[in-house]
């Protein structure tokens, strides 16, 4: 796709915008509205150069403009859909990609940098479903690479949520540790994801912000998985 000028911002203004963002060690994201389009600015704070970017939306969009600062990541998927991959080039650490899309009310739900097709750095995500997916994939990878670290993280998770889990166990009439640990230690990623979604459903929350502000402290597990 031919490059177009940055909609409504100079490069200097873009860099100033990113000064106010906390570095996530992965994807730094900022959004604003252009004329009839939504504009996303995605900074690479993964600590290394990357060779690709994957982004997903909550509805079908058309990418109408793409600009890179610090490299070039060509599109390898169609430019209309819900999921896109830009890869085959490179983007320096600290580089940035601007994407403009229509309709303007569509929102990204997941963004990750890639290197040789593998994820790099912490992802950007906005939905409970995507968190469940990431937890399932991350736990399976971690138990294969470092099962002792996973066991320690789960023990800390139960310690951090002792009071809440006790109340949940009373409601369920069963030991949460006895039911959860076999799933964590043996189930495929999809099984872990489904169990997580079941627990979230018991909390009665429907969005990621409410989950993060709920009575459940997921920091031990999220930190271990780089989330």
C-alpha positions as CSV (number, residue, x, y, z in Angstrom):
1,X,0.0,0.0,0.0
2,X,1.4,3.4,-0.9
3,X,2.4,5.6,2.0
4,X,0.3,8.6,2.7
5,X,1.0,11.7,4.9
6,X,0.3,11.4,8.6
7,X,-3.3,12.5,9.2
8,X,-3.5,15.6,11.4
9,X,-0.2,15.2,13.2
10,X,3.4,16.1,12.6
11,X,6.2,13.7,13.6
12,X,7.1,16.0,16.4
13,X,3.6,15.9,17.8
14,X,3.5,12.1,17.6
15,X,6.7,11.9,19.6
16,X,5.3,14.3,22.2
17,X,2.2,12.1,22.5
18,X,4.2,9.0,23.3
19,X,6.1,10.8,26.0
20,X,3.0,10.6,28.2
21,X,2.6,6.8,27.7
22,X,3.9,4.3,30.2
23,X,6.3,1.9,28.6
24,X,4.7,-1.5,28.6
25,X,7.7,-3.5,27.5
26,X,5.9,-4.4,24.3
27,X,3.2,-2.3,22.5
28,X,2.6,1.3,23.4
29,X,-0.7,2.3,21.9
30,X,-2.5,5.7,21.4
31,X,-5.6,6.5,19.5
32,X,-7.4,9.6,18.1
33,X,-9.9,10.4,15.4
34,X,-9.0,11.8,12.0
35,X,-11.4,12.9,9.3
36,X,-13.7,10.0,8.9
37,X,-11.1,7.5,10.1
38,X,-9.7,6.2,13.4
39,X,-5.9,6.5,13.8
40,X,-3.8,4.2,15.9
41,X,-0.2,4.9,16.8
42,X,1.7,1.8,17.9
43,X,5.2,2.2,19.5
44,X,7.7,-0.6,19.8
45,X,8.9,-0.7,23.4
46,X,9.8,-4.4,23.3
47,X,13.5,-3.7,23.8
48,X,14.5,-5.1,20.4
49,X,13.9,-4.6,16.7
50,X,10.9,-6.6,15.4
51,X,10.0,-8.1,12.0
52,X,6.2,-8.0,12.2
53,X,3.1,-6.9,13.9
54,X,-0.3,-8.6,14.4
55,X,-3.4,-6.6,15.1
56,X,-7.1,-7.7,15.6
57,X,-10.3,-5.6,15.8
58,X,-13.7,-6.0,17.3
59,X,-15.4,-5.7,13.9
60,X,-14.4,-5.8,10.2
61,X,-12.3,-2.8,9.1
62,X,-10.4,-1.6,6.1
63,X,-6.9,-0.3,6.6
64,X,-6.7,2.9,4.5
65,X,-3.3,4.1,5.5
66,X,-0.1,2.8,7.0
67,X,3.1,4.7,7.9
68,X,6.2,3.4,9.7
69,X,8.8,5.5,11.6
70,X,12.0,3.5,11.9
71,X,11.4,0.7,9.5
72,X,9.0,-0.9,7.1
73,X,6.5,-3.8,7.8
74,X,4.7,-4.7,4.6
75,X,1.2,-6.1,4.7
76,X,1.0,-9.9,4.2
77,X,-2.8,-10.2,4.7
78,X,-5.7,-8.5,2.9
79,X,-6.4,-5.0,4.1
80,X,-10.1,-5.6,4.9
81,X,-11.0,-8.0,7.7
82,X,-10.8,-8.4,11.5
83,X,-7.2,-9.6,11.8
84,X,-4.0,-8.3,10.0
85,X,-0.4,-9.2,9.9
86,X,2.4,-6.8,8.7
87,X,5.7,-8.7,8.4
88,X,8.7,-9.3,6.2
89,X,10.6,-6.1,7.0
90,X,11.8,-4.6,10.3
91,X,11.0,-1.9,12.8
92,X,13.7,-0.6,15.2
93,X,13.3,-0.6,19.0
94,X,11.5,2.6,19.7
95,X,10.0,2.7,16.2
96,X,6.4,3.3,15.5
97,X,3.6,2.3,13.1
98,X,0.6,4.4,12.3
99,X,-2.6,2.7,11.0
100,X,-5.7,4.5,9.9
101,X,-8.9,2.5,9.5
102,X,-12.6,2.7,8.7
103,X,-15.2,2.5,10.2
104,X,-13.9,4.8,12.8
105,X,-15.8,3.2,15.7
106,X,-13.9,-0.1,15.4
107,X,-11.5,-0.8,18.2
108,X,-8.3,-2.9,18.3
109,X,-8.7,-5.9,20.7
110,X,-5.2,-7.3,20.4
111,X,-1.8,-6.2,19.2
112,X,1.6,-8.0,19.4
113,X,5.0,-7.5,17.9
114,X,6.5,-10.4,16.1
115,X,10.1,-11.6,15.3
116,X,10.4,-14.4,12.8
117,X,6.7,-15.2,13.4
118,X,7.0,-15.5,17.2
119,X,5.6,-13.0,19.7
120,X,7.9,-10.4,21.2
121,X,7.2,-8.3,24.3
122,X,4.0,-7.8,26.2
123,X,0.8,-7.7,24.1
124,X,-1.8,-4.9,24.0
125,X,-5.3,-6.3,24.7
126,X,-8.7,-4.9,25.6
127,X,-11.1,-7.8,26.2
128,X,-11.6,-10.5,28.8
129,X,-11.8,-13.2,26.0
130,X,-8.3,-12.2,24.8
131,X,-6.9,-12.3,28.4
132,X,-8.3,-15.8,28.8
133,X,-6.7,-16.8,25.5
134,X,-3.3,-15.3,26.5
135,X,-3.4,-17.0,29.9
136,X,-4.2,-20.4,28.4
137,X,-1.3,-20.1,25.9
138,X,1.1,-18.6,28.4
139,X,0.4,-21.2,31.1
140,X,0.9,-24.1,28.8
141,X,4.2,-22.6,27.5
142,X,5.4,-21.9,31.1
143,X,4.6,-25.3,32.5
144,X,6.7,-26.8,29.7
145,X,9.6,-24.4,30.2
146,X,9.5,-23.8,33.9
147,X,7.0,-25.8,35.9
148,X,8.4,-24.8,39.3
149,X,7.9,-21.1,38.4
150,X,4.3,-21.9,37.5
151,X,3.7,-23.8,40.7
152,X,5.1,-20.9,42.7
153,X,2.9,-18.4,40.9
154,X,-0.2,-20.4,41.5
155,X,0.6,-20.7,45.2
156,X,1.0,-16.9,45.3
157,X,-2.3,-16.5,43.4
158,X,-4.1,-18.5,46.1
159,X,-2.3,-16.6,48.9
160,X,-3.2,-13.2,47.4
161,X,-6.9,-14.2,47.0
162,X,-7.3,-16.4,50.1
163,X,-10.4,-14.6,51.4
164,X,-12.1,-14.3,48.0
165,X,-11.4,-17.9,47.0
166,X,-12.7,-19.1,50.4
167,X,-16.1,-17.4,49.7
168,X,-16.2,-18.8,46.2
169,X,-15.4,-22.3,47.5
170,X,-18.3,-22.0,49.9
171,X,-20.6,-21.1,47.1
172,X,-19.4,-23.9,44.8
173,X,-19.2,-26.4,47.6
174,X,-15.7,-27.6,46.5
175,X,-12.0,-26.9,46.8
176,X,-11.0,-24.4,44.2
177,X,-7.3,-25.6,44.5
178,X,-8.4,-29.2,44.0
179,X,-10.3,-28.3,40.9
180,X,-8.1,-25.6,39.4
181,X,-4.6,-27.1,39.8
182,X,-5.2,-30.3,37.8
183,X,-6.5,-28.1,34.9
184,X,-3.5,-25.7,35.2
185,X,-1.0,-28.6,35.2
186,X,-2.5,-30.9,32.6
187,X,-5.2,-29.2,30.4
188,X,-4.6,-27.8,26.9
189,X,-4.6,-24.1,26.5
190,X,-8.3,-24.1,25.4
191,X,-9.3,-25.9,28.6
192,X,-7.5,-23.3,30.8
193,X,-9.1,-20.5,28.8
194,X,-12.6,-22.0,29.3
195,X,-12.0,-22.5,33.0
196,X,-10.9,-18.9,33.3
197,X,-14.0,-17.7,31.5
198,X,-16.2,-19.7,33.8
199,X,-14.5,-18.1,36.9
200,X,-14.9,-14.6,35.3
201,X,-18.6,-15.4,34.7
202,X,-19.0,-16.1,38.4
203,X,-17.7,-12.6,39.2
204,X,-20.4,-11.1,37.0
205,X,-18.0,-8.8,35.2
206,X,-18.3,-8.2,31.5
207,X,-15.3,-6.0,30.6
208,X,-11.6,-6.0,31.2
209,X,-11.5,-2.9,33.2
210,X,-14.1,-4.2,35.7
211,X,-12.2,-7.5,36.0
212,X,-8.9,-5.7,36.8
213,X,-10.7,-3.7,39.5
214,X,-12.5,-6.7,41.0
215,X,-11.7,-8.5,44.1
216,X,-9.5,-11.0,42.3
217,X,-5.8,-10.2,42.4
218,X,-4.2,-11.7,39.2
219,X,-0.9,-9.9,39.5
220,X,1.2,-13.0,40.5
221,X,0.1,-14.8,37.4
222,X,0.0,-11.9,35.0
223,X,3.5,-10.8,36.1
224,X,5.0,-14.2,35.5
225,X,3.5,-14.4,32.0
226,X,4.7,-10.9,31.1
227,X,1.2,-9.4,31.0
